[in-house]
Amino acid sequence: MLIVLVQVHVKPESVEAFKIATHENASHSRLEPGIARFDVLQQADDPTRFVLVEAYRSSTAPAAHKETAHYRAWRDAVEPMMAESRRSTKYNNVSPDDASY
Amino acid sequence: MLIVLVQVHVKPESVEAFKIATHENASHSRLEPGIARFDVLQQADDPTRFVLVEAYRSSTAPAAHKETAHYRAWRDAVEPMMAESRRSTKYNNVSPDDASY
């Protein structure tokens, strides 16, 4: 399993629009065969900060995700909402194992 | 759902011991009624860095977790393995909803 954590910081006036657009993208992303999880988290003490927890079943699944219509629509919709560039970090699962994702 | 992301930086010589101790703690933690998920991730480009993704079903569940024998054993076992203090950040779930955790 390849897990990508994406740190997102949005403009204060874009918080609600970002949540709607990102829930839409997440709902479609979870139906991709290469995606085991696609969670959207909002920071409790700063509602302008979010983390996306994206769990991919293979090293090629992230590229496949970026070719989908729902990803491209989301990318374009949220581009003007960003307060700063998104930051991604890649992880491997230690626990649980792949079968539990 | 209350999701806590814990950033962990361990000493290079402690990486394997930390993985074993943390897998043990995570396996027991997932059996707690207040815990929906307890994932352990290792950073792909720096094996000394980990993230714990802890999803709690209520605001009181984190305190209950810290009273368990498995948490206390883990806390004491990993204390000398830390390269720096752990950092926790709290989040709320935007997507999926609670029922999907």
N, CA and C atoms of all chains as a GROMACS GRO file, in nm:
protein
  606
    1MET      N    1   0.086  -0.119   0.000
    1MET     CA    2   0.000   0.000   0.000
    1MET      C    3   0.090   0.124   0.000
    2LEU      N    4   0.054   0.218  -0.084
    2LEU     CA    5   0.123   0.347  -0.087
    2LEU      C    6   0.024   0.450  -0.036
    3ILE      N    7   0.059   0.518   0.073
    3ILE     CA    8  -0.032   0.618   0.130
    3ILE      C    9   0.028   0.756   0.108
    4VAL      N   10  -0.051   0.845   0.054
    4VAL     CA   11  -0.007   0.982   0.030
    4VAL      C   12  -0.087   1.074   0.122
    5LEU      N   13  -0.016   1.155   0.202
    5LEU     CA   14  -0.081   1.258   0.283
    5LEU      C   15  -0.059   1.391   0.213
    6VAL      N   16  -0.170   1.458   0.182
    6VAL     CA   17  -0.163   1.587   0.114
    6VAL      C   18  -0.208   1.695   0.211
    7GLN      N   19  -0.118   1.790   0.238
    7GLN     CA   20  -0.148   1.902   0.327
    7GLN      C   21  -0.202   2.016   0.242
    8VAL      N   22  -0.320   2.066   0.280
    8VAL     CA   23  -0.388   2.170   0.202
    8VAL      C   24  -0.419   2.288   0.293
    9HIS      N   25  -0.391   2.408   0.243
    9HIS     CA   26  -0.424   2.531   0.316
    9HIS      C   27  -0.506   2.618   0.220
   10VAL      N   28  -0.633   2.643   0.255
   10VAL     CA   29  -0.722   2.717   0.165
   10VAL      C   30  -0.748   2.857   0.220
   11LYS      N   31  -0.793   2.944   0.133
   11LYS     CA   32  -0.831   3.080   0.175
   11LYS      C   33  -0.955   3.071   0.264
   12PRO      N   34  -0.967   3.156   0.364
   12PRO     CA   35  -1.080   3.148   0.458
   12PRO      C   36  -1.216   3.151   0.387
   13GLU      N   37  -1.228   3.232   0.284
   13GLU     CA   38  -1.357   3.242   0.215
   13GLU      C   39  -1.387   3.121   0.128
   14SER      N   40  -1.290   3.031   0.113
   14SER     CA   41  -1.309   2.914   0.025
   14SER      C   42  -1.333   2.784   0.102
   15VAL      N   43  -1.340   2.792   0.233
   15VAL     CA   44  -1.348   2.669   0.313
   15VAL      C   45  -1.469   2.584   0.274
   16GLU      N   46  -1.586   2.642   0.269
   16GLU     CA   47  -1.706   2.561   0.241
   16GLU      C   48  -1.706   2.508   0.098
   17ALA      N   49  -1.666   2.591   0.003
   17ALA     CA   50  -1.660   2.545  -0.137
   17ALA      C   51  -1.556   2.434  -0.153
   18PHE      N   52  -1.446   2.446  -0.081
   18PHE     CA   53  -1.344   2.341  -0.088
   18PHE      C   54  -1.397   2.209  -0.032
   19LYS      N   55  -1.471   2.215   0.077
   19LYS     CA   56  -1.526   2.093   0.136
   19LYS      C   57  -1.622   2.023   0.039
   20ILE      N   58  -1.707   2.100  -0.027
   20ILE     CA   59  -1.803   2.042  -0.121
   20ILE      C   60  -1.730   1.979  -0.240
   21ALA      N   61  -1.636   2.052  -0.299
   21ALA     CA   62  -1.563   2.002  -0.415
   21ALA      C   63  -1.480   1.879  -0.380
   22THR      N   64  -1.422   1.878  -0.260
   22THR     CA   65  -1.332   1.770  -0.222
   22THR      C   66  -1.410   1.645  -0.180
   23HIS      N   67  -1.525   1.664  -0.118
   23HIS     CA   68  -1.611   1.548  -0.090
   23HIS      C   69  -1.656   1.482  -0.221
   24GLU      N   70  -1.689   1.563  -0.320
   24GLU     CA   71  -1.729   1.510  -0.451
   24GLU      C   72  -1.615   1.428  -0.514
   25ASN      N   73  -1.496   1.484  -0.514
   25ASN     CA   74  -1.380   1.412  -0.568
   25ASN      C   75  -1.352   1.285  -0.489
   26ALA      N   76  -1.359   1.293  -0.358
   26ALA     CA   77  -1.329   1.177  -0.273
   26ALA      C   78  -1.429   1.064  -0.298
   27SER      N   79  -1.555   1.100  -0.312
   27SER     CA   80  -1.659   0.998  -0.333
   27SER      C   81  -1.633   0.919  -0.462
   28HIS      N   82  -1.594   0.989  -0.568
   28HIS     CA   83  -1.562   0.921  -0.694
   28HIS      C   84  -1.429   0.846  -0.684
   29SER      N   85  -1.333   0.904  -0.615
   29SER     CA   86  -1.201   0.842  -0.606
   29SER      C   87  -1.208   0.707  -0.536
   30ARG      N   88  -1.295   0.697  -0.434
   30ARG     CA   89  -1.307   0.570  -0.361
   30ARG      C   90  -1.361   0.457  -0.447
   31LEU      N   91  -1.416   0.489  -0.564
   31LEU     CA   92  -1.465   0.386  -0.655
   31LEU      C   93  -1.358   0.339  -0.753
   32GLU      N   94  -1.243   0.406  -0.755
   32GLU     CA   95  -1.134   0.363  -0.843
   32GLU      C   96  -1.077   0.230  -0.792
   33PRO      N   97  -1.049   0.135  -0.882
   33PRO     CA   98  -0.994   0.006  -0.837
   33PRO      C   99  -0.860   0.019  -0.767
   34GLY      N  100  -0.782   0.122  -0.799
   34GLY     CA  101  -0.650   0.138  -0.738
   34GLY      C  102  -0.650   0.211  -0.606
   35ILE      N  103  -0.766   0.254  -0.561
   35ILE     CA  104  -0.774   0.334  -0.438
   35ILE      C  105  -0.848   0.259  -0.328
   36ALA      N  106  -0.780   0.241  -0.214
   36ALA     CA  107  -0.840   0.170  -0.101
   36ALA      C  108  -0.912   0.266  -0.007
   37ARG      N  109  -0.858   0.386   0.005
   37ARG     CA  110  -0.919   0.488   0.092
   37ARG      C  111  -0.891   0.625   0.035
   38PHE      N  112  -0.982   0.715   0.062
   38PHE     CA  113  -0.959   0.855   0.021
   38PHE      C  114  -1.033   0.939   0.124
   39ASP      N  115  -0.964   0.976   0.231
   39ASP     CA  116  -1.026   1.045   0.345
   39ASP      C  117  -0.993   1.193   0.340
   40VAL      N  118  -1.089   1.275   0.376
   40VAL     CA  119  -1.070   1.420   0.381
   40VAL      C  120  -1.088   1.464   0.526
   41LEU      N  121  -0.985   1.526   0.580
   41LEU     CA  122  -0.984   1.568   0.721
   41LEU      C  123  -0.968   1.719   0.728
   42GLN      N  124  -1.040   1.781   0.823
   42GLN     CA  125  -1.030   1.926   0.845
   42GLN      C  126  -0.971   1.951   0.983
   43GLN      N  127  -0.869   2.034   0.991
   43GLN     CA  128  -0.801   2.057   1.119
   43GLN      C  129  -0.896   2.122   1.219
   44ALA      N  130  -0.898   2.069   1.341
   44ALA     CA  131  -0.996   2.112   1.441
   44ALA      C  132  -0.974   2.257   1.485
   45ASP      N  133  -0.849   2.299   1.498
   45ASP     CA  134  -0.822   2.433   1.550
   45ASP      C  135  -0.791   2.535   1.440
   46ASP      N  136  -0.801   2.494   1.314
   46ASP     CA  137  -0.780   2.586   1.201
   46ASP      C  138  -0.856   2.532   1.081
   47PRO      N  139  -0.982   2.576   1.062
   47PRO     CA  140  -1.066   2.518   0.956
   47PRO      C  141  -1.019   2.546   0.815
   48THR      N  142  -0.914   2.626   0.797
   48THR     CA  143  -0.859   2.650   0.663
   48THR      C  144  -0.756   2.544   0.624
   49ARG      N  145  -0.727   2.451   0.717
   49ARG     CA  146  -0.625   2.349   0.689
   49ARG      C  147  -0.689   2.210   0.683
   50PHE      N  148  -0.651   2.136   0.580
   50PHE     CA  149  -0.705   2.002   0.555
   50PHE      C  150  -0.590   1.905   0.528
   51VAL      N  151  -0.620   1.777   0.551
   51VAL     CA  152  -0.529   1.671   0.507
   51VAL      C  153  -0.612   1.571   0.427
   52LEU      N  154  -0.561   1.532   0.310
   52LEU     CA  155  -0.618   1.421   0.234
   52LEU      C  156  -0.533   1.298   0.262
   53VAL      N  157  -0.598   1.188   0.300
   53VAL     CA  158  -0.529   1.061   0.324
   53VAL      C  159  -0.568   0.968   0.210
   54GLU      N  160  -0.474   0.948   0.118
   54GLU     CA  161  -0.503   0.874  -0.004
   54GLU      C  162  -0.426   0.742  -0.001
   55ALA      N  163  -0.495   0.628   0.003
   55ALA     CA  164  -0.430   0.497   0.009
   55ALA      C  165  -0.444   0.428  -0.125
   56TYR      N  166  -0.330   0.405  -0.190
   56TYR     CA  167  -0.326   0.347  -0.325
   56TYR      C  168  -0.276   0.202  -0.318
   57ARG      N  169  -0.338   0.118  -0.402
   57ARG     CA  170  -0.305  -0.025  -0.401
   57ARG      C  171  -0.178  -0.059  -0.478
   58SER      N  172  -0.125   0.036  -0.555
   58SER     CA  173  -0.003   0.009  -0.633
   58SER      C  174   0.068   0.141  -0.660
   59SER      N  175   0.190   0.129  -0.706
   59SER     CA  176   0.270   0.250  -0.735
   59SER      C  177   0.220   0.322  -0.860
   60THR      N  178   0.141   0.254  -0.942
   60THR     CA  179   0.090   0.318  -1.064
   60THR      C  180  -0.048   0.380  -1.043
   61ALA      N  181  -0.112   0.350  -0.930
   61ALA     CA  182  -0.248   0.400  -0.906
   61ALA      C  183  -0.257   0.552  -0.894
   62PRO      N  184  -0.156   0.621  -0.834
   62PRO     CA  185  -0.168   0.767  -0.828
   62PRO      C  186  -0.173   0.832  -0.966
   63ALA      N  187  -0.094   0.782  -1.060
   63ALA     CA  188  -0.096   0.840  -1.195
   63ALA      C  189  -0.231   0.814  -1.262
   64ALA      N  190  -0.288   0.696  -1.240
   64ALA     CA  191  -0.420   0.665  -1.297
   64ALA      C  192  -0.525   0.758  -1.239
   65HIS      N  193  -0.514   0.786  -1.109
   65HIS     CA  194  -0.608   0.877  -1.044
   65HIS      C  195  -0.602   1.015  -1.108
   66LYS      N  196  -0.482   1.061  -1.138
   66LYS     CA  197  -0.468   1.197  -1.193
   66LYS      C  198  -0.518   1.209  -1.337
   67GLU      N  199  -0.551   1.096  -1.398
   67GLU     CA  200  -0.608   1.100  -1.534
   67GLU      C  201  -0.761   1.095  -1.534
   68THR      N  202  -0.822   1.082  -1.417
   68THR     CA  203  -0.968   1.071  -1.413
   68THR      C  204  -1.034   1.209  -1.429
   69ALA      N  205  -1.157   1.206  -1.478
   69ALA     CA  206  -1.233   1.331  -1.496
   69ALA      C  207  -1.260   1.397  -1.361
   70HIS      N  208  -1.289   1.316  -1.257
   70HIS     CA  209  -1.321   1.377  -1.127
   70HIS      C  210  -1.199   1.444  -1.066
   71TYR      N  211  -1.080   1.385  -1.082
   71TYR     CA  212  -0.960   1.453  -1.030
   71TYR      C  213  -0.935   1.584  -1.104
   72ARG      N  214  -0.946   1.581  -1.236
   72ARG     CA  215  -0.916   1.702  -1.314
   72ARG      C  216  -1.016   1.814  -1.285
   73ALA      N  217  -1.143   1.775  -1.266
   73ALA     CA  218  -1.244   1.876  -1.232
   73ALA      C  219  -1.214   1.937  -1.094
   74TRP      N  220  -1.174   1.852  -1.000
   74TRP     CA  221  -1.140   1.900  -0.865
   74TRP      C  222  -1.018   1.991  -0.870
   75ARG      N  223  -0.914   1.946  -0.938
   75ARG     CA  224  -0.789   2.024  -0.947
   75ARG      C  225  -0.816   2.165  -1.000
   76ASP      N  226  -0.897   2.173  -1.104
   76ASP     CA  227  -0.926   2.304  -1.163
   76ASP      C  228  -1.017   2.387  -1.072
   77ALA      N  229  -1.114   2.321  -1.008
   77ALA     CA  230  -1.209   2.394  -0.923
   77ALA      C  231  -1.139   2.454  -0.800
   78VAL      N  232  -1.043   2.379  -0.742
   78VAL     CA  233  -0.983   2.426  -0.616
   78VAL      C  234  -0.861   2.514  -0.638
   79GLU      N  235  -0.813   2.521  -0.759
   79GLU     CA  236  -0.690   2.598  -0.786
   79GLU      C  237  -0.698   2.740  -0.730
   80PRO      N  238  -0.809   2.814  -0.755
   80PRO     CA  239  -0.815   2.951  -0.700
   80PRO      C  240  -0.845   2.956  -0.551
   81MET      N  241  -0.871   2.842  -0.488
   81MET     CA  242  -0.905   2.840  -0.345
   81MET      C  243  -0.782   2.826  -0.256
   82MET      N  244  -0.666   2.794  -0.317
   82MET     CA  245  -0.548   2.763  -0.237
   82MET      C  246  -0.487   2.889  -0.175
   83ALA      N  247  -0.454   2.882  -0.046
   83ALA     CA  248  -0.380   2.989   0.020
   83ALA      C  249  -0.230   2.971  -0.002
   84GLU      N  250  -0.188   2.847  -0.024
   84GLU     CA  251  -0.049   2.817  -0.058
   84GLU      C  252  -0.047   2.683  -0.132
   85SER      N  253   0.068   2.648  -0.188
   85SER     CA  254   0.076   2.525  -0.265
   85SER      C  255   0.053   2.403  -0.176
   86ARG      N  256  -0.009   2.301  -0.231
   86ARG     CA  257  -0.028   2.175  -0.157
   86ARG      C  258   0.106   2.103  -0.143
   87ARG      N  259   0.119   2.028  -0.031
   87ARG     CA  260   0.241   1.951  -0.007
   87ARG      C  261   0.204   1.805   0.013
   88SER      N  262   0.268   1.716  -0.062
   88SER     CA  263   0.240   1.572  -0.054
   88SER      C  264   0.360   1.499   0.004
   89THR      N  265   0.332   1.400   0.088
   89THR     CA  266   0.436   1.313   0.142
   89THR      C  267   0.390   1.169   0.127
   90LYS      N  268   0.482   1.082   0.082
   90LYS     CA  269   0.450   0.941   0.057
   90LYS      C  270   0.492   0.853   0.176
   91TYR      N  271   0.407   0.755   0.204
   91TYR     CA  272   0.431   0.662   0.315
   91TYR      C  273   0.402   0.519   0.270
   92ASN      N  274   0.459   0.426   0.342
   92ASN     CA  275   0.422   0.284   0.330
   92ASN      C  276   0.353   0.242   0.458
   93ASN      N  277   0.261   0.146   0.448
   93ASN     CA  278   0.190   0.099   0.566
   93ASN      C  279   0.274   0.001   0.647
   94VAL      N  280   0.285   0.030   0.777
   94VAL     CA  281   0.350  -0.061   0.872
   94VAL      C  282   0.244  -0.150   0.936
   95SER      N  283   0.130  -0.088   0.970
   95SER     CA  284   0.019  -0.161   1.034
   95SER      C  285  -0.108  -0.081   1.010
   96PRO      N  286  -0.220  -0.142   0.967
   96PRO     CA  287  -0.232  -0.284   0.938
   96PRO      C  288  -0.168  -0.320   0.804
   97ASP      N  289  -0.176  -0.449   0.768
   97ASP     CA  290  -0.119  -0.495   0.641
   97ASP      C  291  -0.214  -0.462   0.524
   98ASP      N  292  -0.168  -0.489   0.404
   98ASP     CA  293  -0.245  -0.450   0.286
   98ASP      C  294  -0.387  -0.507   0.287
   99ALA      N  295  -0.403  -0.630   0.332
   99ALA     CA  296  -0.534  -0.696   0.326
   99ALA      C  297  -0.637  -0.627   0.412
  100SER      N  298  -0.592  -0.548   0.510
  100SER     CA  299  -0.687  -0.480   0.600
  100SER      C  300  -0.727  -0.342   0.550
  101TYR      N  301  -0.672  -0.302   0.436
  101TYR     CA  302  -0.712  -0.171   0.381
  101TYR      C  303  -0.835  -0.188   0.292
  102MET      N  304  -1.648   1.183   1.418
  102MET     CA  305  -1.519   1.116   1.428
  102MET      C  306  -1.411   1.221   1.457
  103LEU      N  307  -1.323   1.186   1.547
  103LEU     CA  308  -1.208   1.271   1.579
  103LEU      C  309  -1.084   1.196   1.532
  104ILE      N  310  -1.010   1.256   1.441
  104ILE     CA  311  -0.891   1.191   1.387
  104ILE      C  312  -0.768   1.266   1.436
  105VAL      N  313  -0.675   1.192   1.492
  105VAL     CA  314  -0.551   1.251   1.542
  105VAL      C  315  -0.436   1.199   1.455
  106LEU      N  316  -0.359   1.291   1.398
  106LEU     CA  317  -0.237   1.254   1.327
  106LEU      C  318  -0.119   1.284   1.418
  107VAL      N  319  -0.039   1.181   1.444
  107VAL     CA  320   0.077   1.195   1.531
  107VAL      C  321   0.203   1.181   1.446
  108GLN      N  322   0.284   1.286   1.446
  108GLN     CA  323   0.411   1.286   1.371
  108GLN      C  324   0.520   1.237   1.465
  109VAL      N  325   0.592   1.134   1.419
  109VAL     CA  326   0.694   1.070   1.502
  109VAL      C  327   0.828   1.069   1.428
  110HIS      N  328   0.934   1.108   1.498
  110HIS     CA  329   1.069   1.102   1.441
  110HIS      C  330   1.154   1.020   1.536
  111VAL      N  331   1.203   0.905   1.489
  111VAL     CA  332   1.278   0.815   1.577
  111VAL      C  333   1.427   0.816   1.541
  112LYS      N  334   1.508   0.771   1.634
  112LYS     CA  335   1.651   0.759   1.608
  112LYS      C  336   1.674   0.649   1.503
  113PRO      N  337   1.774   0.666   1.417
  113PRO     CA  338   1.794   0.568   1.310
  113PRO      C  339   1.810   0.425   1.362
  114GLU      N  340   1.878   0.408   1.474
  114GLU     CA  341   1.902   0.274   1.527
  114GLU      C  342   1.777   0.213   1.591
  115SER      N  343   1.671   0.293   1.604
  115SER     CA  344   1.548   0.246   1.670
  115SER      C  345   1.435   0.216   1.572
  116VAL      N  346   1.460   0.229   1.444
  116VAL     CA  347   1.351   0.217   1.346
  116VAL      C  348   1.281   0.081   1.356
  117GLU      N  349   1.358  -0.027   1.356
  117GLU     CA  350   1.294  -0.159   1.355
  117GLU      C  351   1.224  -0.188   1.488
  118ALA      N  352   1.285  -0.152   1.599
  118ALA     CA  353   1.221  -0.172   1.730
  118ALA      C  354   1.094  -0.089   1.741
  119PHE      N  355   1.097   0.032   1.687
  119PHE     CA  356   0.976   0.116   1.690
  119PHE      C  357   0.864   0.053   1.609
  120LYS      N  358   0.896  -0.002   1.494
  120LYS     CA  359   0.792  -0.064   1.410
  120LYS      C  360   0.727  -0.182   1.483
  121ILE      N  361   0.807  -0.263   1.549
  121ILE     CA  362   0.754  -0.380   1.620
  121ILE      C  363   0.666  -0.336   1.736
  122ALA      N  364   0.714  -0.241   1.816
  122ALA     CA  365   0.637  -0.195   1.933
  122ALA      C  366   0.509  -0.125   1.890
  123THR      N  367   0.514  -0.052   1.781
  123THR     CA  368   0.399   0.027   1.739
  123THR      C  369   0.295  -0.061   1.670
  124HIS      N  370   0.340  -0.162   1.597
  124HIS     CA  371   0.244  -0.258   1.541
  124HIS      C  372   0.170  -0.330   1.654
  125GLU      N  373   0.242  -0.366   1.758
  125GLU     CA  374   0.180  -0.432   1.873
  125GLU      C  375   0.074  -0.341   1.938
  126ASN      N  376   0.108  -0.217   1.961
  126ASN     CA  377   0.013  -0.122   2.018
  126ASN      C  378  -0.107  -0.100   1.926
  127ALA      N  379  -0.081  -0.085   1.796
  127ALA     CA  380  -0.189  -0.060   1.701
  127ALA      C  381  -0.286  -0.177   1.696
  128SER      N  382  -0.233  -0.298   1.699
  128SER     CA  383  -0.319  -0.418   1.692
  128SER      C  384  -0.415  -0.423   1.809
  129HIS      N  385  -0.366  -0.390   1.927
  129HIS     CA  386  -0.454  -0.388   2.045
  129HIS      C  387  -0.548  -0.268   2.041
  130SER      N  388  -0.498  -0.154   1.996
  130SER     CA  389  -0.579  -0.032   1.994
  130SER      C  390  -0.701  -0.049   1.904
  131ARG      N  391  -0.684  -0.120   1.793
  131ARG     CA  392  -0.796  -0.138   1.699
  131ARG      C  393  -0.910  -0.219   1.760
  132LEU      N  394  -0.883  -0.286   1.872
  132LEU     CA  395  -0.988  -0.362   1.940
  132LEU      C  396  -1.064  -0.280   2.042
  133GLU      N  397  -1.016  -0.157   2.070
  133GLU     CA  398  -1.089  -0.070   2.164
  133GLU      C  399  -1.221  -0.025   2.102
  134PRO      N  400  -1.330  -0.024   2.179
  134PRO     CA  401  -1.459   0.018   2.121
  134PRO      C  402  -1.459   0.162   2.072
  135GLY      N  403  -1.376   0.247   2.129
  135GLY     CA  404  -1.373   0.388   2.090
  135GLY      C  405  -1.284   0.419   1.971
  136ILE      N  406  -1.218   0.317   1.917
  136ILE     CA  407  -1.122   0.340   1.808
  136ILE      C  408  -1.171   0.272   1.680
  137ALA      N  409  -1.184   0.353   1.574
  137ALA     CA  410  -1.229   0.302   1.444
  137ALA      C  411  -1.112   0.259   1.357
  138ARG      N  412  -1.001   0.331   1.370
  138ARG     CA  413  -0.881   0.298   1.292
  138ARG      C  414  -0.759   0.338   1.372
  139PHE      N  415  -0.652   0.265   1.348
  139PHE     CA  416  -0.524   0.299   1.411
  139PHE      C  417  -0.416   0.253   1.313
  140ASP      N  418  -0.378   0.344   1.224
  140ASP     CA  419  -0.287   0.310   1.114
  140ASP      C  420  -0.147   0.363   1.145
  141VAL      N  421  -0.048   0.286   1.110
  141VAL     CA  422   0.091   0.324   1.129
  141VAL      C  423   0.156   0.334   0.991
  142LEU      N  424   0.208   0.453   0.958
  142LEU     CA  425   0.267   0.480   0.828
  142LEU      C  426   0.414   0.518   0.844
  143GLN      N  427   0.498   0.469   0.752
  143GLN     CA  428   0.641   0.503   0.753
  143GLN      C  429   0.673   0.585   0.629
  144GLN      N  430   0.740   0.698   0.648
  144GLN     CA  431   0.767   0.787   0.535
  144GLN      C  432   0.858   0.718   0.434
  145ALA      N  433   0.822   0.727   0.306
  145ALA     CA  434   0.893   0.653   0.202
  145ALA      C  435   1.037   0.701   0.184
  146ASP      N  436   1.060   0.831   0.193
  146ASP     CA  437   1.194   0.884   0.165
  146ASP      C  438   1.275   0.912   0.292
  147ASP      N  439   1.220   0.877   0.409
  147ASP     CA  440   1.294   0.894   0.535
  147ASP      C  441   1.237   0.795   0.636
  148PRO      N  442   1.297   0.674   0.645
  148PRO     CA  443   1.241   0.567   0.729
  148PRO      C  444   1.242   0.598   0.877
  149THR      N  445   1.303   0.708   0.920
  149THR     CA  446   1.300   0.744   1.062
  149THR      C  447   1.174   0.825   1.097
  150ARG      N  448   1.091   0.855   0.998
  150ARG     CA  449   0.971   0.936   1.022
  150ARG      C  450   0.844   0.854   0.999
  151PHE      N  451   0.752   0.864   1.093
  151PHE     CA  452   0.627   0.789   1.092
  151PHE      C  453   0.510   0.883   1.118
  152VAL      N  454   0.392   0.841   1.073
  152VAL     CA  455   0.267   0.907   1.111
  152VAL      C  456   0.172   0.800   1.164
  153LEU      N  457   0.111   0.827   1.279
  153LEU     CA  458   0.002   0.744   1.330
  153LEU      C  459  -0.129   0.814   1.295
  154VAL      N  460  -0.220   0.741   1.233
  154VAL     CA  461  -0.352   0.795   1.200
  154VAL      C  462  -0.452   0.726   1.292
  155GLU      N  463  -0.499   0.801   1.392
  155GLU     CA  464  -0.583   0.743   1.497
  155GLU      C  465  -0.724   0.802   1.484
  156ALA      N  466  -0.823   0.718   1.454
  156ALA     CA  467  -0.961   0.766   1.437
  156ALA      C  468  -1.044   0.721   1.557
  157TYR      N  469  -1.092   0.821   1.633
  157TYR     CA  470  -1.167   0.796   1.756
  157TYR      C  471  -1.316   0.824   1.735
  158ARG      N  472  -1.400   0.741   1.795
  158ARG     CA  473  -1.545   0.754   1.776
  158ARG      C  474  -1.608   0.862   1.864
  159SER      N  475  -1.534   0.917   1.960
  159SER     CA  476  -1.588   1.020   2.048
  159SER      C  477  -1.474   1.104   2.103
  160SER      N  478  -1.511   1.216   2.165
  160SER     CA  479  -1.410   1.305   2.221
  160SER      C  480  -1.346   1.248   2.347
  161THR      N  481  -1.411   1.148   2.408
  161THR     CA  482  -1.356   1.089   2.529
  161THR      C  483  -1.268   0.966   2.500
  162ALA      N  484  -1.275   0.916   2.378
  162ALA     CA  485  -1.202   0.794   2.344
  162ALA      C  486  -1.050   0.809   2.355
  163PRO      N  487  -0.992   0.925   2.319
  163PRO     CA  488  -0.845   0.936   2.333
  163PRO      C  489  -0.798   0.919   2.477
  164ALA      N  490  -0.872   0.975   2.572
  164ALA     CA  491  -0.832   0.960   2.712
  164ALA      C  492  -0.844   0.814   2.756
  165ALA      N  493  -0.950   0.746   2.711
  165ALA     CA  494  -0.966   0.604   2.744
  165ALA      C  495  -0.850   0.522   2.688
  166HIS      N  496  -0.808   0.558   2.566
  166HIS     CA  497  -0.694   0.489   2.503
  166HIS      C  498  -0.568   0.503   2.588
  167LYS      N  499  -0.546   0.622   2.641
  167LYS     CA  500  -0.422   0.646   2.716
  167LYS      C  501  -0.420   0.577   2.852
  168GLU      N  502  -0.534   0.521   2.891
  168GLU     CA  503  -0.538   0.444   3.017
  168GLU      C  504  -0.519   0.295   2.997
  169THR      N  505  -0.507   0.250   2.873
  169THR     CA  506  -0.494   0.107   2.848
  169THR      C  507  -0.351   0.060   2.877
  170ALA      N  508  -0.341  -0.069   2.907
  170ALA     CA  509  -0.209  -0.128   2.934
  170ALA      C  510  -0.123  -0.125   2.808
  171HIS      N  511  -0.185  -0.149   2.691
  171HIS     CA  512  -0.103  -0.153   2.569
  171HIS      C  513  -0.049  -0.016   2.534
  172TYR      N  514  -0.128   0.092   2.558
  172TYR     CA  515  -0.075   0.226   2.531
  172TYR      C  516   0.041   0.257   2.625
  173ARG      N  517   0.022   0.227   2.753
  173ARG     CA  518   0.127   0.261   2.851
  173ARG      C  519   0.256   0.184   2.825
  174ALA      N  520   0.242   0.057   2.787
  174ALA     CA  521   0.361  -0.023   2.755
  174ALA      C  522   0.433   0.036   2.633
  175TRP      N  523   0.354   0.075   2.534
  175TRP     CA  524   0.413   0.136   2.413
  175TRP      C  525   0.483   0.268   2.447
  176ARG      N  526   0.413   0.354   2.520
  176ARG     CA  527   0.468   0.485   2.556
  176ARG      C  528   0.603   0.470   2.624
  177ASP      N  529   0.611   0.377   2.719
  177ASP     CA  530   0.736   0.358   2.792
  177ASP      C  531   0.844   0.294   2.703
  178ALA      N  532   0.802   0.200   2.618
  178ALA     CA  533   0.900   0.131   2.532
  178ALA      C  534   0.962   0.226   2.431
  179VAL      N  535   0.882   0.317   2.375
  179VAL     CA  536   0.934   0.400   2.266
  179VAL      C  537   0.999   0.530   2.317
  180GLU      N  538   0.983   0.560   2.443
  180GLU     CA  539   1.035   0.687   2.495
  180GLU      C  540   1.184   0.706   2.461
  181PRO      N  541   1.270   0.606   2.482
  181PRO     CA  542   1.412   0.627   2.449
  181PRO      C  543   1.441   0.622   2.299
  182MET      N  544   1.341   0.587   2.218
  182MET     CA  545   1.364   0.576   2.073
  182MET      C  546   1.342   0.708   2.000
  183MET      N  547   1.284   0.808   2.068
  183MET     CA  548   1.245   0.932   2.001
  183MET      C  549   1.366   1.018   1.967
  184ALA      N  550   1.371   1.070   1.844
  184ALA     CA  551   1.473   1.168   1.805
  184ALA      C  552   1.428   1.308   1.843
  185GLU      N  553   1.297   1.328   1.853
  185GLU     CA  554   1.240   1.455   1.899
  185GLU      C  555   1.099   1.427   1.952
  186SER      N  556   1.040   1.525   2.016
  186SER     CA  557   0.908   1.506   2.074
  186SER      C  558   0.803   1.479   1.964
  187ARG      N  559   0.706   1.395   1.996
  187ARG     CA  560   0.597   1.370   1.902
  187ARG      C  561   0.507   1.493   1.894
  188ARG      N  562   0.446   1.512   1.776
  188ARG     CA  563   0.354   1.624   1.754
  188ARG      C  564   0.219   1.569   1.708
  189SER      N  565   0.112   1.608   1.778
  189SER     CA  566  -0.023   1.562   1.745
  189SER      C  567  -0.107   1.678   1.692
  190THR      N  568  -0.190   1.649   1.591
  190THR     CA  569  -0.284   1.747   1.539
  190THR      C  570  -0.420   1.679   1.527
  191LYS      N  571  -0.525   1.751   1.571
  191LYS     CA  572  -0.661   1.695   1.569
  191LYS      C  573  -0.738   1.742   1.446
  192TYR      N  574  -0.817   1.649   1.392
  192TYR     CA  575  -0.897   1.677   1.273
  192TYR      C  576  -1.039   1.621   1.292
  193ASN      N  577  -1.131   1.676   1.213
  193ASN     CA  578  -1.265   1.619   1.200
  193ASN      C  579  -1.279   1.563   1.059
  194ASN      N  580  -1.362   1.460   1.043
  194ASN     CA  581  -1.379   1.400   0.910
  194ASN      C  582  -1.478   1.481   0.827
  195VAL      N  583  -1.434   1.515   0.707
  195VAL     CA  584  -1.522   1.578   0.608
  195VAL      C  585  -1.583   1.471   0.518
  196SER      N  586  -1.501   1.374   0.479
  196SER     CA  587  -1.544   1.266   0.391
  196SER      C  588  -1.452   1.148   0.412
  197PRO      N  589  -1.498   1.024   0.430
  197PRO     CA  590  -1.639   0.988   0.436
  197PRO      C  591  -1.701   1.026   0.570
  198ASP      N  592  -1.830   0.995   0.585
  198ASP     CA  593  -1.900   1.024   0.710
  198ASP      C  594  -1.868   0.919   0.816
  199ASP      N  595  -1.916   0.942   0.937
  199ASP     CA  596  -1.882   0.853   1.049
  199ASP      C  597  -1.914   0.707   1.021
  200ALA      N  598  -2.028   0.683   0.956
  200ALA     CA  599  -2.073   0.544   0.935
  200ALA      C  600  -1.977   0.465   0.848
  201SER      N  601  -1.894   0.535   0.770
  201SER     CA  602  -1.802   0.465   0.680
  201SER      C  603  -1.666   0.438   0.743
  202TYR      N  604  -1.648   0.479   0.869
  202TYR     CA  605  -1.523   0.450   0.938
  202TYR      C  606  -1.532   0.316   1.008
   0.00000   0.00000   0.00000
